[in-house]
Amino acid sequence: RFLSPPQTLSPPPSAPTPRNRTMKFFVATTAAAALALAAARTETEYVGPSTKIVANSSEVPPHYPWASVEDFFTQSGVDKDELEVTGRLLCNADSPKEKVYQISDGTQERCFVTYTPTSGATDGPKPVLYFAHGSGGNAAHCGEAKSDQQGNTWLDVADKYGFVFICGEALQYEAINNATNQPLHGGLWEIPEVFTDNSGAKCDTSDSFDNQYMKNLVAQLAKEPEQFDTSRFFVTGCSMGSAFTIWQSPCLHQLDNVNVSAFSSHSTGLKKKGDGLRFPPDTYNPQYSWGECPECQYWPTTVQENQGLKACVFDNTADPNEQEPTFYTSSKQFVTAWNAKGNRQAETHWGTGGHCDIHSYIDIATCLDDGTGRLIGK
């Protein structure tokens, strides 16, 4: 349900020099790679984290849609010491409307892709909607990968309303699976591990190189004011991209050279330590799930007061499944925490379905716009 059809894996590029990094462990890959290694998958019940999973097993755990690949490779022979930053930039332009930009995050070279519609071309600089992909993703084929239940992609909605759609790309990692000798690769956002009542939102560049990545992305857009209106900047994402959105949007809201008035999350909300929600493994310390490390209280942020920032929270009641709607519950938990901090009451949209089942991209854009015309016009 959550994985794309299998495809042949190409050999990995020559191995780059390993880096010493704060992150101790990463176990993500593309969904296609996961299914290629587990082509015999059946819908068996996952019986717990101690279950031994082997490569090409039919027992790929189905309980974490955006973390099933992490669980699979954690338990099938990947050693954390073999993980390397690939240095590969997978951003690409599929049409004349798209453009690839290369920037730095202060440590590594990174990229992002802009999609600029032809509609509204005489209206001056366009508003910007930034999209954060999920775990294991990248910015290839920006905005085209997934249609909503109305048959629209994000690019269709950008064309309809005339805003610029941007696909960010997380740092890409690679390893060789010890059990299969197949390459594993994928992107993971550098969301800090520890959030507490005293930690703040962790928006400094010292907290994460993704803070610098986002600052440099905005600065790059500001170099082309005739194209991009950074005073109308919005953020959205699903799954781990939702976690990134919840963390980054208040950070961007604090900056002087960008105006973020709204963000939208989908299929991941707030984890509180001890709340019983089974979140995916903490990539810094995988013996814990996110939000459960000894120093942790919350993940992926400490919710604070953010005047002038609107939260649009979307999720589905069977996310990831009806028996254990972990991510749906975390989205509701985020709404409660957000509202309790004196913020404008979050706008919620609860639908049927599972993880990252998008009912309507237009509904998301409409919520972000909030009747102001800042994103979709009037």
Disulfide bonds with the S-S distance in Angstrom:
Cys91-Cys111 2.07
Cys142-Cys167 2.10
Cys203-Cys251 2.05
Cys238-Cys356 2.07
Cys293-Cys296 1.97
Cys312-Cys367 2.14
